[in-house]
Amino acid sequence: MVTTDLLVQSLLNGLLLGGIYAVAALGLSLVFGIMDIVNLAHGHMLMVGAYVAIILFTSLGLTPIVGMVVAFAVLFVLGMALQRFVLERVVGEGMEQPIIVLFGLALMLQSIGRLAFGGNAQATDIGIPGDAIAIGAATLSFSRVVTFVLSVALILGTWAFLKYTTTGLAIRATAQNSSAAQYMGIDTDNIYVLTLGIGTGLAGAAGALLSMLFPITPFVGWSYLLKAFAVVVLGGVGSVAGTLVGGLILGVSENVGVLYLGGGFRDIISFGIFVLVLLVRPHGLFGSSGGGE
């Protein structure tokens, strides 16, 4: 029987988890909104970020918070290299070419992960066992609170970068009209390189944060890609605020849904929300097609 205390606990856990979902989706949303590319390897880049944090934690004893910074940097460089040396050569050859390249990259990353780490699940730990924050009858683990705070900081940092910096202004101008941006002297090729770097960097950071809450295997990429898609569709492409709200809604929906239906329905709930929003409000709650706010 589901009690009121259990329901409140699930709601709070869902809100905290939704912050990470929002970070993962923000990278996907930026790349799609600015470059018009569906990054099918986004979930697998998240998986790579998680393993970067796990390796640093298990080999060097570095906290997952440090791992998050390193994961962002590693995936940022990987994303820029991917755009500069691979995608740039196939863009303009048709919509299918980038999709095929990124689908192949996803499969390659999954295979490399399986060869390197096997199928066993691994995770990191914030290192303060038993420490928790009580809110009424609910208890929030220290790890969940830390990951939520870091997630909100990443989202606000990305929003401030897009809103208040010259480079952020150039990114938003490119998203609105790339031809006009070029005419105004903006190097759109470099903007695309930077955008994919930021998008994949956010995926890496989200993976490092998730490794503090859930076991990671080389096969989690597709599941988190689906969740990121659901958040983007729910919040609206290119909307930072919409991505945060969408992530929180998905996190709460999953946690409450699992409470009533069971853990096996977690991904089904994500896919259900994805389809439902497409049918009812295809532009999402915040419905922006721009590259940032």
Phi, psi and chi 1 to 4 in degrees:
 res  aa     phi    psi   chi1   chi2   chi3   chi4
   1 MET       -  135.1  177.8  179.8  178.3      -
   2 VAL   -87.9  115.0  177.9      -      -      -
   3 THR   -89.5  167.5   63.9      -      -      -
   4 THR   -62.8  -41.1  -57.4      -      -      -
   5 ASP   -61.2  -41.1  -68.9  -15.5      -      -
   6 LEU   -66.8  -37.4 -160.6   54.5      -      -
   7 LEU   -66.2  -42.7 -179.3   59.4      -      -
   8 VAL   -63.3  -41.3  171.0      -      -      -
   9 GLN   -59.7  -43.3 -179.8   76.5   56.6      -
  10 SER   -67.1  -38.8  -66.8      -      -      -
  11 LEU   -61.5  -45.8  -75.7  170.1      -      -
  12 LEU   -67.3  -42.9  -68.2  174.6      -      -
  13 ASN   -62.0  -38.2  -76.4  -21.6      -      -
  14 GLY   -65.3  -40.4      -      -      -      -
  15 LEU   -62.0  -43.8  -77.6  174.0      -      -
  16 LEU   -67.0  -40.1  -61.1 -174.9      -      -
  17 LEU   -67.6  -33.7  177.0   60.8      -      -
  18 GLY   -60.9  -27.4      -      -      -      -
  19 GLY   -61.0  -41.9      -      -      -      -
  20 ILE   -68.5  -41.2  -56.0 -178.7      -      -
  21 TYR   -57.8  -38.3  -74.2  169.9      -      -
  22 ALA   -65.9  -40.4      -      -      -      -
  23 VAL   -62.8  -45.4  173.4      -      -      -
  24 ALA   -61.4  -41.7      -      -      -      -
  25 ALA   -73.9  -29.4      -      -      -      -
  26 LEU   -60.6  -41.7 -178.1   56.1      -      -
  27 GLY   -62.7  -43.6      -      -      -      -
  28 LEU   -63.6  -41.0 -174.6   69.9      -      -
  29 SER   -66.4  -41.3 -179.6      -      -      -
  30 LEU   -62.0  -46.9  -76.3  175.8      -      -
  31 VAL   -64.0  -43.2  170.9      -      -      -
  32 PHE   -69.9  -42.7 -176.2   64.7      -      -
  33 GLY   -68.7  -33.2      -      -      -      -
  34 ILE   -96.8  -40.9  -64.2  167.8      -      -
  35 MET  -102.6  -10.9  -56.8  173.2   64.9      -
  36 ASP    59.9   36.9 -156.9   22.1      -      -
  37 ILE  -119.7  131.0  -70.6  177.6      -      -
  38 VAL   -89.7  107.7  179.1      -      -      -
  39 ASN   -81.8   91.5 -174.7    3.4      -      -
  40 LEU   -69.7  -12.9  -66.7 -179.1      -      -
  41 ALA   -93.3    5.7      -      -      -      -
  42 HIS   -59.6  -44.9 -167.6   77.1      -      -
  43 GLY   -64.1  -35.3      -      -      -      -
  44 HIS   -74.9  -28.8  -66.4   79.0      -      -
  45 MET   -68.1  -35.4  -68.3  170.7  172.2      -
  46 LEU   -60.1  -43.1 -179.1  149.9      -      -
  47 MET   -60.6  -41.5  177.4  -92.0  -68.0      -
  48 VAL   -62.1  -42.8  172.3      -      -      -
  49 GLY   -60.4  -39.3      -      -      -      -
  50 ALA   -62.9  -42.4      -      -      -      -
  51 TYR   -70.5  -30.5  -85.5  114.3      -      -
  52 VAL   -60.0  -46.4  169.2      -      -      -
  53 ALA   -64.9  -39.6      -      -      -      -
  54 ILE   -65.1  -42.9  -70.3  170.0      -      -
  55 ILE   -63.1  -44.7  -69.1  171.2      -      -
  56 LEU   -64.0  -35.4  -67.8  175.0      -      -
  57 PHE   -72.8  -46.5  177.2   73.2      -      -
  58 THR   -79.3  -31.1   55.6      -      -      -
  59 SER   -91.6  -40.1  -58.5      -      -      -
  60 LEU  -114.4   -7.2  -57.0  176.0      -      -
  61 GLY    74.6   16.5      -      -      -      -
  62 LEU   -76.9  142.0  -62.4  177.5      -      -
  63 THR   -67.3  156.0   70.3      -      -      -
  64 PRO   -60.3  -23.3  -23.7   33.6      -      -
  65 ILE   -67.2  -43.2  -62.0  173.9      -      -
  66 VAL   -63.9  -41.1  175.8      -      -      -
  67 GLY   -58.0  -35.6      -      -      -      -
  68 MET   -63.2  -42.9 -179.2 -164.4   73.1      -
  69 VAL   -64.7  -44.8  176.0      -      -      -
  70 VAL   -66.3  -41.4  176.6      -      -      -
  71 ALA   -61.2  -41.5      -      -      -      -
  72 PHE   -60.5  -45.0  178.6   90.9      -      -
  73 ALA   -64.7  -44.5      -      -      -      -
  74 VAL   -62.3  -47.4  169.8      -      -      -
  75 LEU   -72.9  -28.5  -89.4  -63.1      -      -
  76 PHE   -61.4  -46.7  178.0   78.0      -      -
  77 VAL   -66.1  -42.6  173.1      -      -      -
  78 LEU   -60.1  -43.3  176.3   63.6      -      -
  79 GLY   -64.7  -43.1      -      -      -      -
  80 MET   -63.8  -41.9  -70.7 -160.8  -59.0      -
  81 ALA   -65.0  -39.1      -      -      -      -
  82 LEU   -60.5  -44.3  175.9   64.9      -      -
  83 GLN   -69.5  -44.9  171.7   62.1   22.6      -
  84 ARG   -67.8  -41.5  177.5   64.8   78.7 -166.2
  85 PHE  -104.2  -13.0  -60.5  112.5      -      -
  86 VAL  -123.0  -65.6 -178.9      -      -      -
  87 LEU   -64.7  -36.2  -68.4 -179.9      -      -
  88 GLU   -57.3  -27.8 -152.4  169.7   73.0      -
  89 ARG   -83.2  -17.3  -59.9  174.3 -174.2  -84.3
  90 VAL  -110.8  -14.1  -62.2      -      -      -
  91 VAL   -64.7  134.0  169.1      -      -      -
  92 GLY    97.9  -10.1      -      -      -      -
  93 GLU   -90.6    4.7  -59.7  -66.1  -31.2      -
  94 GLY   120.8  158.1      -      -      -      -
  95 MET   -67.8  -26.1  -68.9 -174.8   61.5      -
  96 GLU   -72.1  -32.7  -59.8   85.4   -2.2      -
  97 GLN   -60.4  -51.7  -59.6  -59.5  -33.0      -
  98 PRO   -60.6  -37.1  -22.7   33.6      -      -
  99 ILE   -64.0  -43.2  -68.6  176.5      -      -
 100 ILE   -64.3  -42.8  -67.9  171.6      -      -
 101 VAL   -61.1  -46.5  168.7      -      -      -
 102 LEU   -71.5  -34.0  -69.7  166.3      -      -
 103 PHE   -64.2  -43.0 -178.6   71.3      -      -
 104 GLY   -63.5  -38.9      -      -      -      -
 105 LEU   -63.0  -40.2  176.9   62.8      -      -
 106 ALA   -60.1  -46.1      -      -      -      -
 107 LEU   -63.8  -39.1  -64.8  177.8      -      -
 108 MET   -65.0  -45.2 -173.3  174.7   72.0      -
 109 LEU   -62.8  -38.8  -69.5  175.3      -      -
 110 GLN   -64.8  -41.8  179.3  174.1  -69.4      -
 111 SER   -66.5  -42.6  -61.9      -      -      -
 112 ILE   -61.6  -42.5  -67.5  173.6      -      -
 113 GLY   -62.0  -39.6      -      -      -      -
 114 ARG   -67.5  -40.7 -174.1  170.0 -178.3  -87.8
 115 LEU   -66.7  -38.4  -71.5  172.3      -      -
 116 ALA   -79.8  -37.3      -      -      -      -
 117 PHE  -120.9   -4.2  -55.8  104.6      -      -
 118 GLY    70.2 -165.2      -      -      -      -
 119 GLY   -98.5    1.5      -      -      -      -
 120 ASN   -76.0  140.1  -64.4  -32.1      -      -
 121 ALA   -76.2  141.1      -      -      -      -
 122 GLN  -133.7  159.7  -60.0 -178.0   52.2      -
 123 ALA  -154.1  169.3      -      -      -      -
 124 THR  -109.5  179.5   58.8      -      -      -
 125 ASP  -145.4  136.7 -167.0  -33.2      -      -
 126 ILE   -70.3  -16.4 -163.1   67.0      -      -
 127 GLY    89.6   13.2      -      -      -      -
 128 ILE  -126.9   74.3  -53.0  179.7      -      -
 129 PRO   -63.3  139.9   23.5  -32.2      -      -
 130 GLY    82.5  -11.2      -      -      -      -
 131 ASP   -79.5  130.0 -157.7  -10.1      -      -
 132 ALA  -151.0  160.3      -      -      -      -
 133 ILE  -113.3  126.5  -61.7  171.6      -      -
 134 ALA   -95.1  130.0      -      -      -      -
 135 ILE  -126.1   98.9  -60.3  178.9      -      -
 136 GLY    63.3 -129.2      -      -      -      -
 137 ALA   -84.3   -8.4      -      -      -      -
 138 ALA   -89.6  153.4      -      -      -      -
 139 THR  -129.8  124.4  -57.4      -      -      -
 140 LEU  -106.6  128.9  -58.0  179.5      -      -
 141 SER   -68.9  149.9   72.6      -      -      -
 142 PHE   -59.6  -39.6 -176.6   73.2      -      -
 143 SER   -60.9  -43.6  -62.8      -      -      -
 144 ARG   -65.5  -39.7  -76.5 -175.7 -178.6  -91.7
 145 VAL   -65.9  -43.4  173.8      -      -      -
 146 VAL   -62.8  -45.9  168.7      -      -      -
 147 THR   -62.8  -35.9   56.2      -      -      -
 148 PHE   -67.5  -44.7 -179.4   75.8      -      -
 149 VAL   -60.7  -44.3  171.0      -      -      -
 150 LEU   -65.6  -37.4  -68.6  172.4      -      -
 151 SER   -62.6  -47.0  -61.7      -      -      -
 152 VAL   -63.1  -39.0  172.8      -      -      -
 153 ALA   -62.5  -41.7      -      -      -      -
 154 LEU   -63.5  -42.0  -78.7  168.2      -      -
 155 ILE   -66.6  -45.4  -67.3  168.7      -      -
 156 LEU   -65.1  -37.4  -70.3  177.5      -      -
 157 GLY   -63.5  -42.0      -      -      -      -
 158 THR   -64.7  -43.5  -55.8      -      -      -
 159 TRP   -61.4  -45.2  171.3   79.7      -      -
 160 ALA   -64.1  -38.1      -      -      -      -
 161 PHE   -61.7  -45.8  171.8   75.2      -      -
 162 LEU   -69.7  -31.5  -66.5  172.2      -      -
 163 LYS   -84.8  -39.2 -177.3   80.3  173.5  178.3
 164 TYR  -115.7   -4.2  -64.6  111.9      -      -
 165 THR  -105.1  157.2   67.1      -      -      -
 166 THR   -63.6  -40.9  -56.4      -      -      -
 167 THR   -64.6  -39.1  -55.2      -      -      -
 168 GLY   -62.7  -39.3      -      -      -      -
 169 LEU   -63.4  -39.8  178.0   62.8      -      -
 170 ALA   -65.2  -37.8      -      -      -      -
 171 ILE   -63.9  -44.5  -69.4  175.0      -      -
 172 ARG   -67.5  -36.1  -72.8 -173.1  -71.3  134.3
 173 ALA   -65.8  -39.7      -      -      -      -
 174 THR   -64.7  -37.5  -57.1      -      -      -
 175 ALA   -65.5  -37.6      -      -      -      -
 176 GLN   -74.4  -41.9  -68.9  175.7    3.7      -
 177 ASN  -162.0   99.5 -169.7  -39.4      -      -
 178 SER   -65.7  -34.6   60.3      -      -      -
 179 SER   -66.6  -44.7  -62.2      -      -      -
 180 ALA   -64.7  -37.1      -      -      -      -
 181 ALA   -63.2  -41.4      -      -      -      -
 182 GLN   -63.1  -41.5  -78.6 -177.9  -43.9      -
 183 TYR   -61.6  -32.3 -178.5   74.6      -      -
 184 MET   -83.2    3.2  -63.2  -60.1  -67.5      -
 185 GLY    96.3    8.9      -      -      -      -
 186 ILE   -83.5  130.8  -64.6  173.3      -      -
 187 ASP   -81.2   92.8 -171.7  -24.9      -      -
 188 THR   -66.5  -29.2   55.1      -      -      -
 189 ASP   -61.3  -43.5  -72.8  -18.8      -      -
 190 ASN   -68.0  -34.3  -75.9  -20.7      -      -
 191 ILE   -63.5  -41.2  -69.4  -62.4      -      -
 192 TYR   -65.0  -40.2  -68.5  147.4      -      -
 193 VAL   -60.4  -46.3  170.2      -      -      -
 194 LEU   -65.7  -39.8  179.7   61.9      -      -
 195 THR   -63.3  -45.7  -61.8      -      -      -
 196 LEU   -66.2  -33.8 -164.2   61.6      -      -
 197 GLY   -61.7  -45.8      -      -      -      -
 198 ILE   -64.9  -43.5  -65.4  172.2      -      -
 199 GLY   -61.3  -46.7      -      -      -      -
 200 THR   -73.5  -31.3   54.8      -      -      -
 201 GLY   -61.6  -42.1      -      -      -      -
 202 LEU   -63.9  -36.4  -71.5  171.3      -      -
 203 ALA   -62.6  -43.1      -      -      -      -
 204 GLY   -62.4  -43.1      -      -      -      -
 205 ALA   -63.2  -42.0      -      -      -      -
 206 ALA   -62.3  -39.2      -      -      -      -
 207 GLY   -62.4  -42.3      -      -      -      -
 208 ALA   -61.9  -40.3      -      -      -      -
 209 LEU   -66.8  -41.0  -66.1  174.9      -      -
 210 LEU   -64.6  -30.6  -81.1  168.3      -      -
 211 SER   -65.7  -14.4   73.2      -      -      -
 212 MET   -83.4  -15.2  -64.4  165.2   61.2      -
 213 LEU  -115.8  -34.8  -58.2 -178.6      -      -
 214 PHE  -131.7  149.9  -61.2  108.6      -      -
 215 PRO   -63.9  143.6  -18.5   30.7      -      -
 216 ILE  -114.2  135.4  -61.1  -63.5      -      -
 217 THR  -127.6  166.2   73.0      -      -      -
 218 PRO   -65.3   -6.7  -23.0   34.9      -      -
 219 PHE  -104.7    9.6  -51.0  103.9      -      -
 220 VAL   -82.3   -9.1  -59.8      -      -      -
 221 GLY   -58.2  -46.8      -      -      -      -
 222 TRP   -64.3  -39.7  -62.1  118.6      -      -
 223 SER   -61.7  -46.3  174.1      -      -      -
 224 TYR   -74.9  -25.3  -74.5  115.1      -      -
 225 LEU   -63.2  -42.6  175.8   64.7      -      -
 226 LEU   -61.9  -44.2  171.1   61.6      -      -
 227 LYS   -63.5  -41.3  -64.6  178.6 -165.4  -58.8
 228 ALA   -63.2  -41.2      -      -      -      -
 229 PHE   -60.3  -44.5  -93.4  128.3      -      -
 230 ALA   -60.6  -41.5      -      -      -      -
 231 VAL   -67.2  -42.8  171.6      -      -      -
 232 VAL   -62.6  -45.8  171.0      -      -      -
 233 VAL   -64.7  -39.0  170.4      -      -      -
 234 LEU   -67.1  -45.4 -173.8   56.1      -      -
 235 GLY   -85.5  -27.6      -      -      -      -
 236 GLY   106.8  131.3      -      -      -      -
 237 VAL   -62.7  131.4  174.6      -      -      -
 238 GLY    85.5   -2.5      -      -      -      -
 239 SER   -99.0  115.8  170.6      -      -      -
 240 VAL   -66.8  -46.3  176.9      -      -      -
 241 ALA   -62.5  -41.2      -      -      -      -
 242 GLY   -63.4  -37.1      -      -      -      -
 243 THR   -64.5  -42.0  -57.8      -      -      -
 244 LEU   -64.0  -47.5  177.0   58.2      -      -
 245 VAL   -63.5  -42.8  173.3      -      -      -
 246 GLY   -61.0  -40.8      -      -      -      -
 247 GLY   -63.1  -42.7      -      -      -      -
 248 LEU   -65.1  -41.0  -62.7  179.0      -      -
 249 ILE   -63.7  -43.5  -68.5  175.1      -      -
 250 LEU   -65.2  -43.1 -179.8   64.2      -      -
 251 GLY   -60.1  -45.6      -      -      -      -
 252 VAL   -66.1  -44.1  169.8      -      -      -
 253 SER   -60.1  -44.3  -58.6      -      -      -
 254 GLU   -62.0  -50.0  -86.1 -166.9    3.4      -
 255 ASN   -64.4  -43.4  -93.8   40.8      -      -
 256 VAL   -69.9  -40.2  174.2      -      -      -
 257 GLY   -61.6  -42.7      -      -      -      -
 258 VAL   -64.0  -34.2  165.8      -      -      -
 259 LEU   -59.8  -38.5 -174.8   64.4      -      -
 260 TYR   -92.7  -32.5  -73.1   95.2      -      -
 261 LEU  -106.1  -23.8  -58.0  173.4      -      -
 262 GLY   110.6  157.9      -      -      -      -
 263 GLY   -62.7  -26.6      -      -      -      -
 264 GLY   -66.9  -13.6      -      -      -      -
 265 PHE   -95.5    3.5  -77.7   82.3      -      -
 266 ARG   -58.6  -52.2 -174.8  176.6  -67.8  -84.0
 267 ASP   -71.0  -30.3  -74.5  -13.4      -      -
 268 ILE   -64.5  -38.2  -63.9  175.4      -      -
 269 ILE   -63.3  -43.7  -67.0  169.0      -      -
 270 SER   -59.2  -47.2  -59.7      -      -      -
 271 PHE   -66.4  -37.6 -174.5   69.9      -      -
 272 GLY   -61.5  -44.0      -      -      -      -
 273 ILE   -63.1  -42.2  -68.6  174.1      -      -
 274 PHE   -55.5  -49.9  177.4   74.0      -      -
 275 VAL   -69.3  -42.6  173.2      -      -      -
 276 LEU   -61.5  -44.2 -177.4   63.4      -      -
 277 VAL   -66.9  -38.0  175.0      -      -      -
 278 LEU   -60.0  -36.9  -83.0  179.3      -      -
 279 LEU   -76.0  -41.5  -67.9  174.0      -      -
 280 VAL   -90.1  -43.8  176.4      -      -      -
 281 ARG  -143.0   78.6 -167.8  175.6  172.7   81.8
 282 PRO   -61.1  -21.5   16.9  -28.2      -      -
 283 HIS   -90.9    1.9  -63.5  -62.8      -      -
 284 GLY    80.1  175.7      -      -      -      -
 285 LEU   -66.8  -34.7  -61.7  175.1      -      -
 286 PHE  -109.9   -0.8  -72.1   73.6      -      -
 287 GLY    31.9   43.2      -      -      -      -
 288 SER   -99.6  141.4  169.4      -      -      -
 289 SER  -104.6    6.4   60.6      -      -      -
 290 GLY   -81.6  178.5      -      -      -      -
 291 GLY   -96.2   12.8      -      -      -      -
 292 GLY   159.0  176.0      -      -      -      -
 293 GLU  -115.6      -  -61.4  173.1  -17.5      -
